[in-house]
Each structure stands twice: as C-alpha cells, then as structure tokens.
C-alpha cells in the first residue's frame, strides 16, 4: 500500500498547508480507462451501476455551490468515502477539507487490499477487504449534484 506521492506547501485563505497529491507516475499504472462526466445526478440513479472490476481509480470534481448533502462513493458496499458540506469534512480525514474555487476533488485508488483517497490534497489511506459479488463502486450524491 501507498502510491508515490508529491508533497508541497501552498498558501490557503488562513495559513500555509501541506498538500499531498498522487505523483504523475501513477498514470503509468493505468491499463485501460473509461471517462464519464455527470453534470446533474438524477434522484435514485447511479451512473456507476454497471462498473465491474477490483482495481480502479475514480477522480471526481464536485461543484459544492448548490450541494444538498454528502457526496462521494461507497466501495464494495463497505467503505463510505463522503465529503459533507455541513462541516466540510471527509470520511477519515482530520479537520475540514475546504473547497477550492467552490470545488472538492475526490481522487480515489482502489486495489485488492487498500483504498487511497486524496481530497483536495489531503491523503487518507486504509486497508480494505473486497467483497466478491458486490458492486465495486457506487456514487452517493443528492439529486442535482454537479460532478465532473
């Protein structure tokens, strides 16, 4: 477990913060890819419902201006990776994960034993036991959410 990462110090509205992002070399790990874009999520729909696989990457940019509730992903019906607009927190991260230009980026890598997520350059990693037969990834979002 752990991907190669880049560490930088960047100014924020309040102070200077350590940013952690996946290194560009992670792109060489990709075998095949599919790109989907959703501008508005309809109530009761999951654009990821037909996705199959045990090794994958999800990179989502969420427009938080009109967000009505938590947004993120459920991995193998076990792990919920959610950003909550009420307090600007993300599952498993310490402190608030403030939007940048009214957006939150949720970049998640899943392999057979771990989940690694970067939320606006904060790193959260943990082990995961995959559940055969379960949907690998589900989108969790309130109706009308804007996700790229």
C-alpha positions as CSV (number, residue, x, y, z in Angstrom):
1,X,0.0,0.0,0.0
2,X,0.8,3.5,-0.9
3,X,1.2,5.2,-4.1
4,X,4.1,7.5,-4.9
5,X,3.1,11.0,-3.8
6,X,4.2,14.6,-4.1
7,X,4.3,16.9,-1.1
8,X,4.1,20.7,-1.5
9,X,3.4,23.7,0.8
10,X,0.7,26.0,-0.5
11,X,-1.0,29.1,0.9
12,X,-4.6,29.0,1.8
13,X,-7.0,31.7,3.0
14,X,-5.9,31.1,6.6
15,X,-2.3,29.9,6.5
16,X,0.1,27.6,4.7
17,X,-0.9,24.0,4.2
18,X,0.8,20.7,3.2
19,X,-0.7,19.4,0.0
20,X,-0.4,15.7,-0.8
21,X,-1.2,14.5,-4.3
22,X,-0.6,11.3,-6.3
23,X,2.7,11.6,-8.3
24,X,2.3,11.8,-12.1
25,X,3.9,8.3,-12.3
26,X,0.7,6.8,-11.0
27,X,-0.7,7.4,-14.5
28,X,1.7,4.6,-15.8
29,X,-0.3,2.1,-13.6
30,X,-3.4,2.5,-15.8
31,X,-4.1,-0.3,-18.2
32,X,-7.5,0.7,-19.6
33,X,-9.7,3.6,-18.8
34,X,-13.2,5.0,-19.2
35,X,-14.2,8.5,-18.6
36,X,-17.7,9.6,-17.5
37,X,-19.0,13.0,-16.8
38,X,-22.2,13.8,-14.9
39,X,-23.5,17.4,-14.7
40,X,-26.6,16.6,-12.8
41,X,-27.3,13.4,-10.8
42,X,-30.9,12.3,-11.0
43,X,-32.7,11.1,-7.9
44,X,-32.3,7.3,-7.5
45,X,-29.7,6.9,-10.3
46,X,-26.2,5.6,-10.1
47,X,-24.1,6.2,-13.2
48,X,-21.5,3.7,-11.9
49,X,-24.1,0.8,-11.5
50,X,-22.7,-1.2,-14.5
51,X,-19.0,-0.8,-13.5
52,X,-17.1,-4.0,-12.8
53,X,-13.6,-4.5,-11.6
54,X,-11.4,-4.9,-8.5
55,X,-8.6,-2.4,-9.4
56,X,-9.7,1.1,-10.3
57,X,-9.3,4.8,-9.9
58,X,-12.1,7.4,-9.5
59,X,-11.3,11.1,-10.0
60,X,-14.3,13.3,-9.3
61,X,-14.6,17.1,-9.1
62,X,-17.7,18.2,-7.2
63,X,-19.2,21.7,-7.5
64,X,-20.2,22.4,-4.0
65,X,-22.1,25.7,-4.5
66,X,-25.6,24.1,-4.5
67,X,-24.7,20.8,-2.8
68,X,-27.7,19.5,-0.8
69,X,-26.0,16.7,1.1
70,X,-22.9,14.5,1.4
71,X,-21.3,13.4,-1.8
72,X,-18.8,10.6,-2.5
73,X,-18.5,6.9,-3.1
74,X,-19.3,3.5,-1.4
75,X,-16.6,0.9,-2.1
76,X,-17.7,-2.7,-2.2
77,X,-20.7,-1.9,-0.1
78,X,-18.4,-1.4,2.9
79,X,-16.4,1.8,2.9
80,X,-18.1,5.2,2.5
81,X,-15.9,7.9,1.3
82,X,-18.0,11.1,1.8
83,X,-17.4,14.8,1.8
84,X,-20.0,16.6,4.0
85,X,-20.9,20.2,3.1
86,X,-22.3,20.9,6.5
87,X,-18.9,20.9,8.2
88,X,-16.6,20.5,5.1
89,X,-15.2,17.2,6.4
90,X,-14.3,13.9,4.7
91,X,-14.6,10.4,6.0
92,X,-11.4,9.5,7.9
93,X,-9.7,12.9,7.5
94,X,-8.7,15.2,10.3
95,X,-10.2,18.7,10.2
96,X,-12.1,20.4,7.5
97,X,-11.4,19.9,3.8
98,X,-12.2,23.3,2.4
99,X,-13.4,23.7,-1.2
100,X,-11.0,25.3,-3.7
101,X,-12.8,27.6,-6.1
102,X,-16.2,26.1,-4.9
103,X,-15.0,22.6,-5.8
104,X,-13.9,19.5,-4.0
105,X,-11.7,16.9,-5.7
106,X,-12.1,13.3,-4.6
107,X,-9.4,11.2,-6.2
108,X,-9.6,7.5,-5.1
109,X,-7.4,4.5,-6.0
110,X,-8.7,1.0,-5.1
111,X,-6.6,-2.2,-5.3
112,X,-7.3,-5.6,-3.8
113,X,-6.3,-4.7,-0.3
114,X,-6.4,-0.9,0.1
115,X,-8.2,2.3,-0.6
116,X,-6.2,5.5,-1.0
117,X,-8.0,8.8,-1.4
118,X,-6.8,12.3,-1.9
119,X,-9.4,15.0,-1.0
120,X,-8.3,18.5,-2.1
121,X,-4.8,17.3,-1.5
122,X,-5.4,15.6,1.9
123,X,-4.4,11.9,2.0
124,X,-6.5,9.2,3.6
125,X,-5.4,5.5,3.3
126,X,-6.6,2.3,4.8
127,X,-6.9,-1.4,4.2
128,X,-10.0,-3.0,2.6
129,X,-11.2,-6.5,2.2
130,X,-13.2,-6.7,-1.0
131,X,-16.5,-8.5,-1.1
132,X,-16.9,-10.7,-4.1
133,X,-20.2,-10.1,-5.9
134,X,-20.7,-6.6,-4.6
135,X,-20.8,-3.5,-6.8
136,X,-17.2,-2.2,-6.7
137,X,-18.1,1.5,-6.5
138,X,-21.4,3.4,-6.0
139,X,-22.0,7.1,-6.4
140,X,-23.5,8.7,-3.3
141,X,-24.9,12.2,-4.1
142,X,-28.0,14.2,-3.5
143,X,-30.2,14.8,-6.6
144,X,-29.0,17.7,-8.7
145,X,-25.3,17.4,-7.7
146,X,-22.8,18.5,-10.2
147,X,-19.9,16.1,-10.6
148,X,-17.2,16.0,-13.3
